[in-house]
Amino acid sequence: MSVQAAAAGDSPVVVAVDVGKRVVALSVTDAARHRLLGPLDFEMSGRGLDGVLALIRTRLVGIDAPVRVGIEAAGHYHRPLLTASVWPAGWQVLELNPAHVAEQRRVQGRRRIKTDALDLEAITELVLSGRGVPVTAREAVIGELGAWAAHRTRRVQVRTATKNQLLGQLDRAFPGLALVLPDVLGTKVGRLVAAEFADPKRLAALGTARFIRFAAARGLQVRQPLAERLVDAARDALTTVDAPVARRVLAADLALLAELCTQIDASEAELARLLPLSPFATLTTTPGWGVVRAGNYGGALGDPHRWPGPSQIYRASGLSPTQYESAGKRRDGSISREGNVALPRALIDLGMGLWFNDAPSRTYAAALRTRGKHGGVIACAMAHRASRIAYAMVRDQTIYDPGRWK
């Protein structure tokens, strides 16, 4: 939610802050755009901030005006300065979108020049014009939700890469296995063979009957035809030169894969614990939206009260198409590729959940396909629909009502 334009008689002093990894650039400007302090740099530490605040107070002596602190978002580096307690009481802290700061530089004729001083000028202009999102005390549970959702996403990405590597090593160690089990790691039998019989000679020597008993002792029922095909593939497997090293690498990959699966399960358990305590608890009443999808959405969105509506959320996701119009001619339709990285993934995932599980949404998607829309357009349309539904449910704290969204 952006700050409203200053009312008559409200002439704020703007403290513009541009955060780096270890150094922060700062300037202080009054409403008449007179520079009171800076630009200056200080170290990102409690001691550095205290020194700058003492200097700012000396420049504000005799000035009776509200103070607004504008901080450009910089990944996670700016987050220590978003805490209201680090600034004097009564100062309003605003978070600014870096894309808006870059656009303001362009408006000032400095599109191709980026320095800390110019960024501070752009931040100052944005704050004076009423831009910026007021920083409020976020619920701790929302922060935890975002951390665990991001942790799970990273582990899933590593697991996918590890599976691809593992399959490559398995093809070298046990050629022909994929012909019997196309999805080796997607079945319990395949995982058993990968873990215990990467050397096909062991499986060939064991034979069909003993392999069935071996699997049964580990709680796995293997049917006779499948066991016969696996043993035949082991007997026909051609030995490769790099099979021994492939088996060693495969064993390391399997150990890593098991650890990744353990961490993913732990992350999902934390999401299941946190979600009922968060504003996003009602989302799980929607068909196709489980704990993971709802948790990813909540983690990517953050505090829902900072968003005035679903349109702003969808725009922030970068899924809205760019539009160019000149002299009545339009060229548009491509995705803008701007905005949060996690948010578009979460919205598309919610949209897929609706597409495959919610009857009104399936009808809507079928109508789009009938009109000739391709899969990418339908996916974005479903993400837009999911954004509106999720926002309304979180805002009103109501369960899903399919009749409302026909």
C-alpha positions in Angstrom: 0.0 0.0 0.0 1.6 3.3 -1.1 1.8 6.3 1.2 -0.8 8.9 0.4 0.3 12.2 -0.9 1.3 14.6 1.9 -1.6 16.7 3.2 -1.4 20.5 3.2 1.1 21.7 5.6 2.9 18.3 5.8 6.5 19.0 4.7 8.5 15.9 5.5 12.2 15.6 5.8 13.4 12.6 3.8 16.2 10.3 4.9 17.1 8.4 1.7 19.0 5.1 2.2 20.8 3.0 -0.4 22.0 -0.3 1.1 25.0 -2.3 -0.1 26.5 -5.5 1.3 28.5 -3.8 4.1 28.2 -0.1 3.3 25.2 2.1 3.4 24.8 5.4 1.5 22.5 8.0 3.0 21.3 11.6 2.5 18.9 13.9 4.2 16.7 16.3 2.3 13.9 18.7 3.3 10.6 19.1 1.4 12.0 22.1 -0.5 14.7 19.7 -1.8 17.5 21.4 0.1 20.2 18.9 1.0 20.7 18.9 4.8 23.2 16.1 4.9 25.2 13.9 2.6 25.5 11.9 0.5 27.7 10.0 3.0 28.6 6.4 3.6 28.6 4.4 6.8 29.3 0.9 7.8 26.3 -1.5 8.1 26.6 -2.0 11.9 24.9 -0.7 15.0 27.9 1.6 15.8 27.9 3.0 12.3 24.1 3.7 12.4 24.3 5.3 15.8 27.0 7.7 14.5 24.9 8.7 11.5 21.7 9.2 13.6 23.6 11.5 15.9 24.8 13.5 12.9 21.2 13.7 11.5 19.8 14.9 14.8 22.3 17.8 14.8 21.0 18.8 11.3 17.4 18.6 12.3 17.7 20.9 15.3 15.0 23.6 15.0 13.2 21.8 12.2 9.7 20.7 13.2 8.7 18.3 10.4 7.9 14.6 10.1 10.8 12.4 9.1 10.3 9.6 6.5 13.0 7.1 5.9 13.0 5.7 2.3 15.0 2.4 1.9 15.5 0.8 -1.5 14.9 -3.0 -1.3 18.2 -4.8 -1.9 17.6 -8.5 -1.6 18.2 -9.4 2.1 20.9 -6.8 2.7 18.4 -4.0 3.6 16.4 -6.0 6.0 18.3 -5.0 9.2 17.3 -1.4 8.5 13.7 -2.2 8.0 13.3 -2.8 11.7 11.4 0.2 13.1 13.3 0.0 16.4 16.6 0.9 14.8 15.2 4.4 13.9 14.1 7.1 16.3 10.5 6.9 17.5 8.1 8.8 15.3 10.1 8.3 12.1 8.2 6.5 9.3 10.1 3.8 7.5 9.2 3.1 3.8 10.4 0.3 1.6 10.9 1.2 -2.1 10.8 -1.1 -5.1 14.2 -1.0 -6.9 12.4 -1.0 -10.2 10.7 2.2 -9.2 14.0 3.7 -8.2 15.5 2.8 -11.6 12.5 4.2 -13.4 12.9 7.5 -11.4 16.5 7.7 -12.5 15.3 7.4 -16.1 12.7 10.1 -15.6 15.5 12.3 -14.3 17.5 11.7 -17.5 20.1 9.3 -15.9 19.0 6.0 -17.2 22.5 4.8 -18.1 24.2 6.3 -15.0 23.9 4.5 -11.7 25.7 5.9 -8.7 24.8 6.0 -5.0 24.2 9.8 -5.2 21.8 9.5 -8.1 20.0 6.6 -6.4 19.6 8.7 -3.3 18.1 11.5 -5.3 15.7 9.1 -7.0 14.7 7.6 -3.6 14.1 11.2 -2.2 11.9 12.1 -5.1 9.8 8.9 -4.7 9.3 9.5 -1.0 8.3 13.2 -1.5 5.8 12.1 -4.2 4.1 9.7 -1.8 5.6 6.4 -3.0 6.8 3.6 -0.8 5.3 0.8 1.3 5.1 1.5 5.0 7.0 -1.0 7.0 4.9 -2.7 9.7 5.8 -5.3 12.3 5.4 -8.6 10.3 4.1 -11.5 12.2 6.9 -13.9 13.1 5.0 -16.8 11.7 5.0 -15.2 8.2 8.7 -14.8 8.3 9.1 -18.4 9.4 6.7 -19.5 6.6 8.8 -17.7 4.0 12.0 -19.2 5.3 10.8 -22.8 5.3 9.1 -22.4 1.9 12.3 -21.0 0.4 14.4 -23.8 2.1 12.1 -26.5 0.6 12.2 -24.9 -2.8 16.0 -24.9 -2.8 16.2 -28.5 -1.7 13.7 -29.6 -4.3 15.9 -28.0 -7.0 19.0 -29.7 -5.7 17.1 -33.0 -5.5 16.1 -32.7 -9.2 19.6 -32.0 -10.3 20.9 -34.9 -8.1 18.4 -37.3 -9.7 19.5 -36.3 -13.2 23.1 -36.9 -12.2 22.2 -40.2 -10.5 20.3 -41.5 -13.6 23.4 -40.8 -15.7 25.6 -42.8 -13.3 23.0 -45.6 -13.2 23.1 -45.9 -17.0 26.8 -46.4 -16.8 26.7 -48.9 -13.9 23.7 -50.9 -15.1 23.0 -50.4 -18.8 19.5 -51.4 -19.9 17.8 -50.9 -16.5 15.9 -47.9 -17.9 14.3 -50.2 -20.6 12.7 -52.3 -17.9 11.9 -49.4 -15.5 11.6 -46.1 -17.4 11.1 -44.2 -14.1 13.7 -45.9 -12.0 13.7 -43.4 -9.1 9.9 -43.0 -9.2 9.2 -46.6 -8.1 10.2 -48.5 -4.9 11.5 -51.4 -7.0 13.7 -49.0 -9.0 15.1 -47.4 -5.9 15.9 -50.8 -4.4 17.7 -51.9 -7.5 19.7 -48.6 -7.7 20.7 -48.9 -4.0 21.5 -52.6 -3.8 22.1 -53.9 -7.4 24.0 -51.1 -9.2 26.3 -54.0 -10.2 24.1 -56.1 -12.5 26.2 -59.2 -11.9 24.9 -59.3 -8.3 21.3 -59.3 -9.5 22.0 -61.9 -12.2 23.6 -64.2 -9.7 20.7 -63.7 -7.2 18.1 -65.0 -9.6 14.4 -64.3 -9.8 13.1 -66.2 -6.8 15.8 -65.0 -4.4 15.4 -61.4 -5.6 11.6 -61.6 -4.8 12.5 -62.9 -1.3 15.2 -60.2 -0.9 12.6 -57.5 -1.7 10.0 -59.1 0.6 12.4 -59.0 3.5 12.5 -55.3 3.1 8.7 -54.9 2.9 8.5 -54.7 -0.8 6.3 -57.0 -2.9 7.7 -57.6 -6.4 5.6 -59.5 -9.0 7.1 -62.4 -10.8 7.0 -60.9 -14.3 8.8 -57.7 -13.2 11.4 -59.7 -11.3 12.1 -61.9 -14.3 12.5 -58.8 -16.6 14.9 -57.2 -14.1 17.0 -60.4 -13.8 17.1 -60.8 -17.6 18.2 -57.2 -18.0 21.0 -57.8 -15.5 22.2 -60.9 -17.4 22.2 -59.1 -20.7 23.8 -55.9 -19.4 27.0 -54.9 -21.2 29.9 -53.9 -18.9 31.2 -50.4 -19.4 34.8 -49.3 -18.7 33.7 -46.6 -16.2 31.2 -48.8 -14.4 33.2 -49.2 -11.2 33.6 -45.4 -10.7 30.0 -44.9 -11.7 28.9 -47.2 -8.9 31.0 -45.2 -6.4 29.5 -41.9 -7.5 26.1 -43.5 -7.6 26.4 -44.5 -3.9 27.4 -40.9 -3.0 24.4 -39.5 -5.0 22.0 -41.9 -3.3 23.3 -40.8 0.2 22.8 -37.2 -0.8 19.4 -37.9 -2.3 18.3 -39.5 1.0 19.5 -36.5 3.0 17.7 -34.1 0.6 14.5 -36.1 1.0 14.8 -36.0 4.7 15.2 -32.2 4.7 12.3 -31.7 2.3 10.1 -33.8 4.5 11.2 -31.8 7.5 10.4 -28.5 5.6 6.9 -29.8 4.7 6.3 -30.7 8.4 7.2 -27.1 9.4 4.9 -25.7 6.7 2.1 -27.9 8.0 2.8 -26.6 11.6 3.0 -22.9 10.6 0.2 -22.6 8.0 -2.7 -23.0 10.5 -1.1 -20.1 12.6 -0.8 -17.8 9.6 -3.4 -15.7 7.6 -3.1 -18.3 4.8 -4.7 -21.2 6.7 -8.0 -21.1 4.7 -6.2 -21.6 1.4 -6.0 -25.3 2.0 -9.8 -25.6 1.7 -9.4 -25.0 -2.1 -9.3 -28.1 -4.3 -5.7 -28.8 -5.3 -4.1 -26.4 -2.8 -2.3 -28.4 -0.2 0.1 -27.3 2.5 3.1 -26.9 0.1 1.2 -24.8 -2.5 -0.4 -22.6 0.2 2.9 -22.3 2.1 4.9 -21.3 -1.1 2.3 -18.7 -1.8 2.4 -17.3 1.7 6.1 -17.3 1.8 6.4 -15.5 -1.5 3.7 -13.0 -0.7 4.8 -12.0 2.8 2.5 -9.8 4.8 -0.9 -9.8 3.0 -1.9 -6.4 4.5 0.8 -4.6 2.4 -1.1 -5.4 -0.8 -4.1 -3.2 -1.8 -5.5 -5.8 -4.2 -4.9 -8.9 -6.4 -4.0 -6.7 -9.4 -0.9 -5.4 -7.6 0.1 -8.9 -6.6 -0.2 -10.2 -10.1 1.7 -7.2 -11.4 4.4 -7.7 -8.9 4.7 -11.3 -10.1 5.8 -10.2 -13.5 3.2 -12.4 -15.3 1.2 -9.5 -16.7 2.1 -9.0 -20.4 3.9 -5.9 -21.6 1.9 -3.5 -23.8 3.2 -1.1 -26.4 0.9 1.3 -28.2 1.8 4.1 -30.5 -0.5 6.0 -32.9 -3.3 3.5 -32.4 -1.1 0.5 -33.1 -0.4 -2.1 -30.5 2.3 -4.7 -30.0 1.9 -6.7 -26.8 1.5 -10.2 -25.5 5.0 -11.1 -24.1 5.5 -11.6 -20.4 7.3 -8.6 -18.8 9.8 -10.8 -16.8 9.8 -8.3 -13.9 9.2 -8.7 -10.2 9.6 -11.3 -7.5 11.1 -14.7 -8.5 9.2 -16.9 -6.0 5.8 -15.2 -6.5 5.2 -16.1 -10.2 6.2 -19.7 -9.4 3.7 -19.8 -6.5 0.9 -18.3 -8.6 1.4 -20.6 -11.5 1.5 -23.6 -9.1 -1.8 -22.4 -7.5 -3.2 -22.0 -11.0 -2.2 -25.6 -12.0 -3.8 -26.8 -8.8 -7.1 -25.2 -9.8 -6.8 -26.4 -13.4 -6.5 -30.0 -12.5 -8.8 -30.2 -9.4 -11.4 -27.4 -9.4 -14.5 -28.0 -11.7 -15.2 -24.3 -12.4 -11.6 -23.6 -13.1 -11.4 -26.6 -15.5 -14.4 -25.2 -17.3 -12.7 -21.8 -17.6 -9.5 -23.4 -18.9 -11.5 -25.5 -21.4 -13.2 -22.3 -22.7 -9.8 -20.7 -23.2 -8.5 -23.7 -25.1 -11.7 -23.6 -27.3 -10.9 -20.0 -28.2 -7.5 -21.1 -29.4 -5.3 -20.1 -26.5 -2.1 -22.1 -26.1 -0.9 -23.7 -22.9 1.3 -20.8 -21.7 -1.6 -18.3 -22.0 -3.9 -20.6 -20.2 -1.4 -21.1 -17.4 -1.0 -17.3 -16.9 -4.8 -16.9 -17.0 -5.1 -19.6 -14.3 -2.4 -17.9 -12.2 -4.4 -14.7 -12.5 -7.5 -16.5 -11.4 -5.7 -18.1 -8.5 -4.3 -14.7 -7.4 -7.8 -13.2 -7.2 -9.2 -16.2 -5.3 -6.3 -16.5 -2.9 -6.3 -12.7 -2.1 -10.1 -12.8 -1.4 -9.8 -15.8 0.8 -7.0 -14.4 2.8 -8.6 -11.0 3.1 -12.0 -12.3 4.2 -10.6 -15.3 6.0 -13.2 -17.6 4.4 -13.1 -21.1 3.1 -13.3 -21.8 -0.7 -16.8 -21.4 -2.2 -16.9 -22.8 -5.8 -20.2 -21.1 -6.4 -18.5 -17.7 -6.0 -15.9 -18.4 -8.6 -18.0 -20.0 -11.5 
